[in-house]
């Protein structure tokens, strides 16, 4: 990974000149905005193989501050106070003095996939799909984004996660193309790639819960995989929005190079469709190439129904991590932009080393932002 370390140093040196001058010109009294989110879940499981813990939890309880340092500089600091994963989320400064471009420095999402980059406030279901286990989230590093009506481009060089839950170095890139389909339709076609190395003890683990968070049980898991050298991630993205209807799908593959033992390849995919029963639509951001927050068009709110299929396979090269398939049925009621009620029914079929675990779950969520 010498090349990655050199890339990090080169990018940092190049950006130093851009950073110093604007910071000197920053207003001495920058503005500040406070906000946050609360996501409260109740989950009921039905399983013959494993005794899942049912009940309620504070899934996310985040507070943030953000604002402008000057005309071209802004910042954000966000912390999650949920009991089982108190941790820093966002912590960055960002320069946007170029046309349709911005540079982010700090702790941020490193452009991994469409569903990962869409905020947990705005994903259609309560949890992201099974193959999200193969995607990196937030890391500390430097990122660059550029966009137009037709495309979005993002690149990042990064190191550890701020909370040391994930350690290592990596580089990533993402390109999204949007052909011109007219005013009412959007077609999103994307490709994201990353190359990373682990910095701890050259071991990694890949695993997944049954698309619910209340219970910590993982239906499939590779266990610790030793002698890791480097690993690549490739994500193919597709999404389509036409008025009330939207569809979204991703295929994710991870190739793991080992110094001892055969190299490994793990794959996963999901596909889903949603439809608004009211006169509403999923908003889309070209700068982020991701979905935004639904704002109901009526004081009566917005109703959305959705169905998702997902798959994750963690079997390869003597590693029998298992394979899981899931079907999720969802209903969303957006009372306002800030208050949302979600109901998901999740049906899972999984097999790990010949042992099946097929839980069903009913999960309800209240999401409130402020």
Secondary structure, DSSP 8 states (H G I E B T S, - for coil): -HHHHHHHHHHHHHHHHHHHHHHHHS-SS---EEEEEEEEEEEEEE-SSS----EEEEEEEEEEEEEESSSSEEEEEEEE--TT--EEEEEEEEE--STTEEEEEEEEE-S--HHHHS-TTT-SSSS--GGGGGS--EEEEEEEEEE-SSEEEEEEEE---TTSSS-EEEEEEEEEE-----SSEEEEEEEEEEEEEE-SSS-B--EE-SS--SS---SEE---B-SEEEEEEEEEEEEEEETTEEEEEEEEEEEEEESSS--EEEEEEEEEEEEESSS----EETTTTEE-----SSTT-EEEEEEEEEEEEEEETTEEEEEEEEEEEEEEEESSSSEEEEEEEEEEEEEETTEEE--EEEEEEEEEE-
